[in-house]
Amino acid sequence: MCNLGYIYEYGRTGKRDYKKAFYCFKIAADDGSAEACYKVGDSYFYGDAIKQNYNLALEYYIKAEDFANKSGIDDDIKSDIYYRLALCLYKGYSTDEDPLSALEYINEAEYYSYCDRFEGKFMW
């Protein structure tokens, strides 16, 4: 369902359909997909398919982090999740502004962006 969400979101069927994408991401998120959770959070954050709601966006970003940490299979998307959490903390979207916590999340996002975890070294 998460992959189908991307097909609709990026218009691989000919036309973008944010509502169908949201529907697919939501089903996958409810099934425990960390990646789908942050995509549902993005829908709420940007208001693409539904009304913008920073509270729900942050809730889904936190849920995505929790799923990723518990499953261990979603390490490749942790960078995306951590970046979004950092943005919410830095700008104070549905939470108090907390630049130090935001910096911690940005550092984690950078680590997961540039670290080749299979080789145990940085990619650059």
C-alpha positions, 0 to 999 in steps of 0.5 A: 500500500505504501508503494501504491501511495507513491504511485498516486502521489507522483502521478505514475498513473498519468495524474497526481492524486493526493487523496488516493495517495493519502488513503494508501499511505494511511492503510499502510501506516495503520499496518505499522509502516514507518515510511507510510506514517511519515507520508501521512504526516506530510499530508497533514503538514502540507495539506495536500490531500486533507486539511493542514493540521500540524498536530496530526503531522507531528503525531504521525512523525512521532509514530513513524519514529517509534515504528522505525525504532521498533522494527529495525527494518526501516533504518533507510528512512530514519533520515526522512523521519528525523528531518521532519521531527527536527523541523517541527521542533525548530519551528515550534509546529505543534510543540514548543520551539526546542533548537537543541532537540532539533539539532539532535534530530538533524545530526541523526538525519545526517548520520542516516543520510551519509552512513553506509550501515552495511560497511560501517563507514561514511559514504563520502 
